[in-house]
């Protein structure tokens, strides 16, 4: 019987060797070097997590919460390191979506 976890662990090891991962790693390190940018990023994460928790619980975020999140998101645009970080996250996310499509292809084929 195949141990699928060995294969997935191999993919995880390969992932850290991709250009997308390395770009993200470097972008995160650069963000940590800028205390102001890092503080804005942490605030963004906090606001985003609060909104996601509300939505997952079936509640709606208040207009004030949405405005706070949007304000912090706008603040992020002021920092080149954060723009670079977001671009790197998007690139890695694209790769992960492609990998997910490959992994789930046999399941999708079951329904076709």
N, C-alpha and C positions, 0 to 999 in steps of 0.2 A: 504494500500500500504506500502511496506517495505521501510524503510529509510536506504539505503545502507551505507550512511555516518556514521551512528551510529556504524555499524559493522566494518567499516574501522577504525574509531577512536578507537574502542576496540582493533583491531589488532595493531594499533600504540602504545597503552598503554601496550599491551602484549610484543611488540617488545623490549621495554626498560628493560624488565625483563629477556630477553634471555642472555645466556652466551656470545653469539657473540657480542651483543650490549655492555655488561658490559666490555668485553675484549677490545673493541674498545675505549670505554670511558676512561678506565684506560691507554691505550696506548697513546691516545691524551694528557691526563694529564701529562704523563711521558715525552712526546715530548716537551711540554710547559716548563718543568723544565730544559731543556737543550737549552740554548739560541742559540748555534751554530747549533744544529740539527733543531731547529725551523726556523732559518734563511734559511738553506738549503731547508727545506720543503716548505717554502713560495716562494723561488725562483723557485723550481720545479713546484709548482702550477701556478706561473705566466707564466713560459715558456710553460707549458702544455696548459693553457687556450689560449695563443696566437696562438699556433698551431691549437687547436680545432676551434677557431674563423675563422682562414683562411680556414680550410677544410670545415667548414659549409657554408662559403661564396662562395665556389667553387674554391678557390685559392689554390695553392700548397705552402707549406712552403719552404723557401729557404734552401739550404744545410747548411748554417750557423746557421739558426734557429734550424734545426734538430740536428746539432752537439752540440749546446748550451744545448738543452734539454737532449741529451744523456750524456753530461758531468755532468750536475746537477744530473741526475739519477744515474750516477756512484758515485758521491759524497755522495748520500744518503746511499750507501752501507757501508760507513765508520762509520755509527752511528747505534748502536744496537737499540736505541729507534725508529729509522725510519724503520728499518727492522721489528721490532715488530709491528709497526703501519701498515705497508703494509700487513703483515700477517693477522692482525685483520680486516683490510678493506676487504681483500679477503674472509675471513670466513663469515663476515656479508653479503657481496655481494652474496655468495653462498646461504645463507639463503633467501635473498630477491629474488633470481632467483627461488628458490623452491616455495616461496609464490606466485610469479607472475605466475608460471606454474599452480598452483592450481586455482588461480583466473581466469585465461584465459582459463582453460580447457573447460568450456561450449562453448566458442566461437570457439575453435579448433574443437570441436565435431560437430558444425554446418556444417563444411566443409567436414566431413568424412562420 
